[in-house]
Amino acid sequence: MSQTLLQAFWAESSTTVTSIPTRYDPKIGQHIVCWKDIQRCFKDALCVMDGEASVLFLTDGNLEE
């Protein structure tokens, strides 16, 4: 049985933590969280922050999100 990897998120206006399952991206060999999955949990989300830094979206070879 494979283990589901989770990433914790919370809205700036709340202390409630929401854990979102990651997806494995075989092209980059890493687990990621898709923006659409974040938006399903946080309807008004505009971006994701890691402290003071904005988290960049995953892009393809043409820098398209």
Order of alpha helices (4+ residues) and beta strands (2+ residues): beta-beta-beta-beta-alpha-beta-beta
